[in-house]
Amino acid sequence: MSEDLIYLDANATTPVDPEVLEAMLPFFQNDFANAASFSHAPGRKASDAVEQARENVAKLIGAEVKDIIFTSGATESINLALKGYAEFNFKGEETIVSSPLEHKAVIEAVEYLSEKYQVEYIKVNSSGEVDLNSLREILLKQKCLVSIQHANNEVGSVNNLREIGIMCRHYGSILHVDAAQTAGKVGIDVEKMCIDLLSLSAHKIYGPKGVGALYVRRRNPRIRLTKQMYGGKQEREYRPGTLNVPGIVGLGKAAELASKRMLADEEKINKLTEKFKQVLSTELPDVIFNGPAGKGLPGNLNFTVPGLDARELLCELPQLAMSTGSACTSELSEPSHVLRALGIVGDKALATLRVGINRFNTVEEIDRAVELLVNKVIDIRQKTARVEHLP
Ligand SMILES: Cc1ncc(COP(=O)(O)O)c(C=O)c1O
């Protein structure tokens, strides 16, 4: 990435922390053995490193070590959790419950399951949080598998997992949480929050891409899944295949750093986010901030600049790496399903931008980014006004 580029797309992915990279490198080089090769010392060393990573990930979310299954990322974890749970446990009368603001990984998996099982969607409020009364109404009727995101990847709304978890447990339903945006950034305790299944990803917490984890509760209640792949006996047979040792070590290191730095990171990132927001709203008073008015996902800002074409703006600002919506849908020119569900449609949706601030961003970068953005908006607006006044 060029030095003068300002990276503000932390929801899509975060830069790899140098300490994470350093921890991974030996496992590409000298310590390259297969973690399943117990017959020799290098194999056992790789296996020990994987188990250390498992401990770090478990600690991050208050889980038991054996309950962590390594996967290729949150998408795979979500598929294993939802398809695996429904296929193993459902007898016909149960329902899958989700929200319209979920990531495509959940939406598509639920859509697939809807061919066989009943599906219901919880209402969300205008800030993007799930409506607990709507959830209660559904849970009262039948036992469910509930899949809820901890935080939304576009507007940064954060759901109250403790209340959701306690409610699901009370009504005998099972809770899967998509914590791709929060694990390592917002405190999670699977015991206190009564979470049964949880998906997370390394590349959102300064780890490498292509590795993640699924938490599968083994006690109170014991969760059992139908495996989605066939092969060896790795990862309690839920995830056969040779383990990605460098990636898992990277995830473990990222989790260890996150456990230590979460509060300091949050404080720094919140200050930078507040600065961005404050300057932007002073310089462009008509900007509308979407998502939660109060505490949301640290570092996330989603805003609409009335009258603007967000794509055009970003094309004219190659120094800024920002997003017009979720990275998974940003190649499409239609507004994302999240914005649509929140009633941000038409020109408003196309004038919407997302900023994601990470632990390595500096005050200087934020000052420069917001200055570039404001100047470009003013410039575009002046040009548009001149064209409109042509005879
Ligand atoms: C909320 C959420 N869930 C799931 C995913 C998918 O994660 P992964 O890229 O690890 O498959 C993402 C990634 O953007 C996300 O933001």
PDBQT file of the ligand as one rigid body, heavy atoms in Angstrom, charges set to zero:
ROOT
HETATM    1  C1  LIG A 401     -20.471  -9.367  10.230  1.00  0.00    +0.000 C 
HETATM    2  C2  LIG A 401     -19.637 -10.263   9.347  1.00  0.00    +0.000 A 
HETATM    3  N1  LIG A 401     -19.906 -11.562   9.316  1.00  0.00    +0.000 NA
HETATM    4  C3  LIG A 401     -19.193 -12.415   8.553  1.00  0.00    +0.000 A 
HETATM    5  C4  LIG A 401     -18.174 -11.977   7.760  1.00  0.00    +0.000 A 
HETATM    6  C5  LIG A 401     -17.412 -12.963   6.911  1.00  0.00    +0.000 C 
HETATM    7  O1  LIG A 401     -16.121 -13.137   7.439  1.00  0.00    +0.000 OA
HETATM    8  P1  LIG A 401     -14.957 -13.869   6.614  1.00  0.00    +0.000 P 
HETATM    9  O2  LIG A 401     -14.428 -12.841   5.697  1.00  0.00    +0.000 OA
HETATM   10  O3  LIG A 401     -13.947 -14.262   7.661  1.00  0.00    +0.000 OA
HETATM   11  O4  LIG A 401     -15.533 -15.038   5.946  1.00  0.00    +0.000 OA
HETATM   12  C6  LIG A 401     -17.857 -10.615   7.748  1.00  0.00    +0.000 A 
HETATM   13  C7  LIG A 401     -16.801 -10.096   6.857  1.00  0.00    +0.000 C 
HETATM   14  O5  LIG A 401     -16.940  -9.057   6.246  1.00  0.00    +0.000 OA
HETATM   15  C8  LIG A 401     -18.615  -9.733   8.573  1.00  0.00    +0.000 A 
HETATM   16  O6  LIG A 401     -18.366  -8.432   8.594  1.00  0.00    +0.000 OA
ENDROOT
TORSDOF 0
